[in-house]
Amino acid sequence: MVPTLIHQEDTIVALATPSGSSAIAVIRLSGKSAINITNRVFKGKDLTKQPPYTIHFGTIRDQEKIIDEVLVSIFKAPKSFTREDCVEISCHGASFIIHQIIQLLIRQGARLAKPGEFTQRAFLNGQFDLAQAEAIADLIASDSAIAHKAALHQMRGGFSVKIKELRDKLIHFAAMLALELDFAEEDVAFASRDELKKLIQTLIAQSTQLIESFELGNVIKNGVPTVIAGKPNVGKSTLLNALLNEEKAIVSDIPGTTRDFIEDELNIEGVNFRLIDTAGLRAATDEIEAMGVARTHEKMEKASLIIYLFDLTTESLEDIYQTNERLESLGIPFLKVGNKVDAAQPALLQRLKKDDFVMIAAAKKLHLDVLKEKIIALIHLDKLQKMDTIVTNVRHYESLQKSKAALEDVLRGIAHHLTNELLVLDIRNALYHLGEITGEITTEDLLDNIFSKFCIGK
């Protein structure tokens, strides 16, 4: 069933393309007066008499003063993004022209849109659910192939289908349990406790899978915090520059040159890595260097991946093994990388190959492709590519956790032979939190919080 449209009394307007000078800009209007308001300032065909989904050339005028030559696209309700009457004005991208047209439209009765208000209207009018609406913002912000894939999958309803399947199964059993209450005197059983137990166990397993996918989803959305660590002068800054293919960090033979961390992004096979070049780990010679070393330890503890660099021309086996123990104690995935392989002793190389070392020469950019392969392997890209639904939104993650907790309460209730009334309460609690994800359960504060994070014009 198509949801009833929510008729907004006001018509909103905003720039839909990025601000700043450009060849073309698009100004968007939505609301019951969108076409009429535009028609008042448009010189060309009468827009109110034109068929929908057509584009018209003309001028935007403030009385007789021409502001710009434009193309006007018309979309009529309900077949538009917001399911309201919509107009898109394609004008030249000078900031002055954009400002003049928007102010003219406001004087004609439009109102400047709030952040995310176009998408909010689309959601309220049933164009898509809340999870799909949030995916639009993720799609706009996606800066890697995997982030784009995850956002597109969610925007097309992939995640929503999973949630709907969970809710439909729960609703059916909640109805059966409630029906038993109506026939309590006849002692009729409509819902098998064994079947309910199996269902809840299945739903918990499915919820757990979605919850666990959030760790990967966070990597997709925000990139992998990757610390490059090691002693002074092992080539950390050289490696950063080599991976980025630019002179991002200062390289010097003087130990302690890097005293604070330097950060930049590297995309490997569609995944963003936030590379962090840190101060060399040693007993500091002054207070400033000591602060840099302390920050290195802090960054390592918060990292998702550590690339620990060893100088193969100076490191002893004893130091290498001690460092390996310290890295393992952190409980964070790490790669042992031997630098300056071109100048190392063959006997040392032979020994370290058995210890899963990656051998490179950062200054000469040798074997960086091997290093990238090892980096990708550690973040389980194969799992990312195989999973059809990945949770990337912290709000969805929290709602899934609450729903799972409620399902576990149902399971405990079955084990303790609780009455139908109490089981139904816990099932409804699980349904409530699942409904929060797709927007079947909403509050004004929740919607304001979500859509305020969108850009104006979207």
C-alpha positions in Angstrom: 0.0 0.0 0.0 1.4 3.4 -1.0 1.7 5.7 2.1 -0.5 8.8 2.2 1.5 11.9 1.2 2.1 14.5 4.0 1.2 17.8 2.4 3.6 20.4 3.5 2.2 24.0 3.5 5.5 25.6 2.6 7.8 25.2 -0.4 11.5 24.8 0.2 14.5 25.9 -1.9 18.3 25.3 -1.7 21.4 24.8 -3.8 21.7 21.1 -4.6 25.2 21.2 -6.0 28.4 22.1 -3.9 28.8 25.8 -3.1 31.5 27.8 -4.8 32.1 28.9 -8.4 31.5 26.2 -11.1 30.3 25.9 -14.7 26.8 24.8 -13.7 24.8 24.9 -10.4 21.4 23.3 -9.6 18.9 25.0 -7.4 16.1 22.7 -6.2 12.6 23.5 -5.0 10.0 21.1 -3.4 6.5 21.7 -2.3 3.0 22.3 -3.6 3.9 25.8 -4.9 7.3 24.9 -6.4 6.1 25.1 -10.0 4.0 28.3 -9.5 6.9 30.1 -7.7 9.4 29.2 -10.4 6.9 30.2 -13.1 6.6 33.7 -11.7 10.3 34.5 -12.3 10.8 32.3 -15.4 10.5 33.9 -18.9 9.8 31.2 -21.5 7.0 28.7 -21.6 4.2 28.7 -19.0 5.6 26.0 -16.6 2.1 25.4 -15.1 0.9 24.1 -18.4 3.8 21.9 -19.2 3.9 18.1 -18.8 6.0 16.6 -16.0 9.5 15.3 -16.5 10.3 17.9 -19.2 13.1 20.5 -19.4 12.6 24.1 -20.6 15.0 26.8 -21.7 14.4 30.4 -20.7 15.6 33.2 -18.4 15.2 33.9 -14.7 14.1 37.6 -14.3 13.7 39.9 -11.4 10.9 41.9 -13.0 12.6 43.0 -16.3 16.1 42.4 -15.1 17.6 39.2 -16.5 19.6 37.3 -13.9 20.6 34.3 -16.0 19.7 31.9 -18.8 18.6 28.6 -17.3 17.2 25.1 -17.9 14.2 24.3 -15.7 13.3 20.6 -15.0 9.7 19.8 -13.8 8.7 16.9 -11.6 5.1 16.4 -10.4 3.9 14.6 -7.3 4.1 11.8 -6.5 6.7 10.8 -9.1 9.6 12.9 -7.7 12.4 12.4 -5.1 10.3 14.0 -2.4 7.0 12.8 -3.8 6.0 16.5 -4.0 6.0 18.9 -6.9 9.7 19.6 -7.6 11.6 21.9 -9.8 15.4 21.9 -10.5 16.9 25.1 -12.0 20.2 24.6 -13.8 22.0 27.9 -13.9 25.6 29.2 -14.3 27.6 28.4 -11.2 28.8 31.9 -10.2 28.1 32.5 -6.5 26.5 35.9 -7.3 24.0 34.3 -9.7 23.1 31.5 -7.3 22.5 33.9 -4.5 20.4 36.2 -6.7 18.1 33.4 -7.9 17.6 31.9 -4.4 16.8 35.2 -2.9 14.3 36.0 -5.7 12.6 32.6 -5.1 12.4 33.3 -1.4 10.8 36.7 -2.1 8.2 34.8 -4.2 7.2 32.6 -1.2 9.8 29.8 -0.9 11.7 29.1 2.3 15.3 28.2 2.6 15.5 24.4 3.2 17.1 23.0 6.4 19.9 20.5 6.2 18.5 17.2 4.9 15.0 18.5 4.5 14.5 17.2 1.0 15.4 13.7 2.1 13.3 14.1 5.2 10.3 14.9 3.1 11.0 11.9 0.9 11.0 9.7 4.0 7.9 11.2 5.5 6.1 10.8 2.2 7.0 7.1 2.0 9.6 7.2 -0.8 11.9 5.0 1.3 12.5 4.0 4.9 14.9 5.6 7.4 17.8 3.2 6.8 17.6 3.9 3.1 17.5 7.7 3.8 20.6 7.5 5.9 22.3 5.5 3.1 21.9 8.5 0.8 24.2 10.6 3.1 26.6 7.6 3.2 26.6 7.4 -0.6 27.4 11.1 -1.0 30.2 10.8 1.5 31.6 7.5 0.1 35.2 7.9 -0.9 36.1 4.3 -1.7 34.8 1.5 -3.9 33.7 -0.6 -0.9 32.0 2.3 0.9 30.1 3.1 -2.3 29.0 -0.6 -2.7 27.8 -0.8 1.0 25.9 2.5 0.8 24.3 1.6 -2.6 23.2 -1.8 -1.3 21.6 -0.2 1.8 20.0 2.6 -0.3 18.4 0.1 -2.5 16.8 -1.6 0.5 19.2 -4.6 1.1 19.6 -3.9 4.8 15.9 -3.0 5.2 14.9 -6.3 3.7 16.9 -8.1 6.4 15.3 -6.1 9.2 11.8 -6.6 7.7 12.4 -10.4 7.6 13.3 -10.3 11.3 10.3 -8.2 12.2 7.7 -10.2 10.2 8.7 -13.4 11.9 8.5 -11.8 15.3 5.1 -10.2 14.6 3.6 -13.5 13.5 4.6 -15.2 16.8 3.6 -12.2 18.9 0.2 -12.3 17.3 -0.2 -16.1 18.0 0.8 -15.6 21.6 -1.6 -12.7 22.0 -4.4 -14.8 20.4 -3.8 -17.5 23.0 -4.5 -14.9 25.7 -8.0 -14.3 24.1 -8.7 -18.0 24.4 -7.1 -18.6 27.8 -10.3 -20.2 29.2 -10.4 -22.8 26.4 -6.7 -23.7 26.9 -6.0 -23.4 23.2 -2.4 -23.3 22.0 -1.7 -21.4 18.7 2.1 -21.0 19.1 4.5 -23.9 19.8 7.0 -23.0 22.4 9.6 -25.2 20.7 9.0 -23.4 17.4 9.3 -20.1 19.1 12.5 -21.1 20.8 14.0 -22.2 17.4 12.8 -18.9 15.8 14.4 -16.8 18.6 17.6 -18.7 18.3 17.7 -18.1 14.6 16.9 -14.4 15.0 19.6 -14.0 17.6 22.2 -15.7 15.2 21.1 -13.3 12.4 21.3 -10.3 14.7 24.7 -11.3 15.9 26.0 -11.6 12.3 24.8 -8.1 11.6 26.2 -6.7 14.8 29.6 -8.3 14.1 29.6 -6.9 10.6 29.8 -3.4 12.2 33.5 -3.8 12.8 34.0 -4.2 9.1 31.4 -1.5 8.4 33.3 1.0 10.5 36.4 0.2 8.5 34.5 0.8 5.3 33.0 4.1 6.4 36.0 5.7 8.3 39.0 3.9 6.9 41.5 1.7 8.8 43.7 3.6 11.3 47.2 2.3 10.4 50.2 3.3 12.5 53.7 3.1 11.0 56.0 2.6 14.0 59.6 1.6 14.8 62.8 3.0 16.1 64.2 6.4 14.9 65.8 6.3 11.4 64.4 3.0 10.3 62.6 4.6 7.3 59.1 5.3 8.6 58.7 8.7 6.9 60.4 7.3 3.8 57.8 4.5 3.7 54.9 6.9 4.1 56.2 9.0 1.3 56.7 5.9 -0.9 53.2 4.6 -0.3 51.6 7.9 -0.9 53.9 8.6 -3.9 54.6 12.2 -2.6 56.9 14.0 -0.2 54.4 14.2 2.7 56.9 13.7 5.6 60.3 15.2 6.1 63.1 12.6 5.7 66.4 13.1 7.5 69.3 11.0 8.8 69.0 12.8 12.1 67.3 10.6 14.7 64.1 12.1 16.1 63.2 14.2 13.1 59.6 13.2 13.3 58.4 14.4 16.7 54.6 14.4 16.1 52.5 12.1 14.0 51.8 12.8 10.3 48.6 11.4 8.8 47.3 10.8 5.3 45.0 8.4 3.4 46.0 5.6 1.1 43.4 3.6 -1.0 44.3 -0.1 -1.5 41.8 -2.1 -3.6 38.9 0.2 -2.7 39.7 0.3 1.0 40.9 3.5 2.7 43.8 3.3 5.2 44.6 6.3 7.4 48.4 6.0 7.5 49.9 7.6 10.6 53.7 8.2 10.6 54.9 8.4 14.2 57.9 9.5 16.3 60.7 6.9 16.6 60.5 4.7 19.7 63.5 5.2 21.9 64.6 6.8 25.2 63.8 10.4 24.4 66.6 13.0 24.6 64.4 16.0 25.4 60.9 16.8 26.6 59.4 17.4 23.2 60.7 14.1 21.8 59.3 12.4 24.9 55.9 13.8 24.2 56.2 12.4 20.6 57.1 9.0 21.8 54.2 9.0 24.3 51.8 9.9 21.4 53.3 7.0 19.3 52.4 4.5 22.1 48.9 6.1 22.3 48.3 5.8 18.6 49.5 2.2 18.5 47.1 1.2 21.2 44.2 2.8 19.3 45.2 1.5 15.9 43.4 -1.2 13.9 46.6 -2.1 12.2 50.3 -1.6 13.0 53.1 -1.6 10.4 56.2 -2.1 12.5 59.4 -1.2 10.6 62.8 -2.7 11.3 66.1 -1.5 9.8 67.7 -4.8 8.5 71.2 -3.2 8.5 71.2 -2.4 12.3 68.6 -4.4 14.1 69.7 -7.5 16.2 67.7 -10.7 16.3 67.3 -10.2 20.1 65.7 -6.7 19.6 63.4 -8.1 16.9 62.1 -10.9 19.1 61.6 -8.6 22.0 59.6 -6.2 19.9 57.5 -9.0 18.5 56.5 -10.0 22.0 55.5 -6.4 22.8 53.4 -6.2 19.6 51.6 -9.4 20.4 50.8 -8.2 23.9 48.8 -5.2 22.3 46.3 -7.6 20.7 46.2 -5.6 17.6 46.9 -6.9 14.1 50.5 -6.0 13.0 52.9 -6.5 10.2 56.7 -7.0 10.7 58.4 -5.1 7.9 62.1 -5.3 7.3 63.4 -2.2 5.6 66.6 -1.7 3.5 66.5 -5.3 2.2 68.9 -4.3 -0.5 71.7 -3.8 2.0 70.9 -6.6 4.5 73.0 -9.6 5.2 71.7 -12.8 3.4 71.9 -14.9 6.5 69.6 -12.5 8.4 67.2 -12.4 5.5 67.0 -16.2 5.4 66.4 -16.3 9.2 63.6 -13.7 9.2 61.7 -15.1 6.2 60.7 -17.9 8.5 59.2 -15.4 10.9 56.7 -14.0 8.4 58.6 -10.8 7.7 57.7 -8.5 4.7 61.0 -7.4 3.1 61.1 -4.0 1.4 63.4 -1.1 0.5 61.3 2.0 1.0 63.8 4.4 -0.5 63.9 2.4 -3.7 60.2 1.5 -3.6 61.0 -2.2 -3.7 58.3 -4.8 -2.9 55.7 -2.2 -1.9 53.2 -4.3 -3.8 53.8 -7.2 -1.6 53.4 -5.0 1.5 50.0 -3.8 0.2 48.9 -7.4 -0.4 49.7 -8.2 3.2 47.9 -5.1 4.5 44.8 -6.0 2.6 44.9 -9.7 3.8 44.9 -8.5 7.5 41.6 -6.6 7.1 39.8 -9.6 5.5 38.8 -7.9 2.3 37.5 -11.2 1.0 34.9 -11.2 3.8 34.0 -7.6 3.0 33.3 -8.5 -0.6 31.3 -11.6 0.2 29.0 -10.1 2.8 25.8 -8.8 1.2 24.7 -6.7 4.1 27.1 -4.8 6.4 26.1 -2.5 9.2 28.0 0.8 8.8 25.7 3.1 10.9 26.3 3.3 14.7 22.6 4.0 15.3 21.7 0.8 13.6 24.4 -1.1 15.5 23.0 0.2 18.9 19.4 -0.7 17.9 20.5 -4.2 16.9 22.2 -4.7 20.2 19.1 -3.7 22.1 16.9 -5.9 19.9 19.3 -8.8 20.5 19.2 -8.3 24.3 15.3 -8.3 24.1 15.4 -11.6 22.1 17.7 -13.1 24.7 15.1 -12.1 27.3 12.5 -14.0 25.3 14.7 -17.1 25.2 15.2 -16.9 29.0 11.5 -16.4 29.5 10.7 -19.6 27.5 13.3 -21.5 29.6 11.6 -20.3 32.8 8.1 -20.9 31.5 7.0 -17.3 31.7 3.4 -16.4 30.8 2.4 -15.2 27.4 1.9 -11.7 28.6 5.6 -11.4 29.7 6.9 -13.1 26.5 4.9 -10.7 24.3 6.3 -7.7 26.2 9.9 -8.8 25.4 9.0 -9.6 21.8 7.5 -6.1 21.4 10.6 -4.6 22.9 12.7 -6.4 20.2 10.2 -5.2 17.5 10.5 -1.7 18.8 14.3 -1.5 18.4 14.2 -3.1 15.0 11.5 -0.6 14.0 13.8 2.3 15.1 16.2 1.3 12.3 13.8 1.5 9.4 11.7 4.3 10.8 8.6 2.4 11.7 9.2 3.7 15.2 10.3 7.4 15.1 10.3 10.5 17.2 10.7 14.1 16.2 14.0 14.3 18.0 15.4 11.2 16.3 14.5 12.6 12.8 15.9 16.0 13.6 19.1 14.4 14.8 19.5 12.2 11.7 18.6 14.7 9.0 20.5 17.7 10.5 23.7 15.8 9.5 22.8 16.0 5.8 24.0 18.8 3.6 21.6 21.6 2.7 20.0 20.9 -0.6 19.8 17.1 0.1 
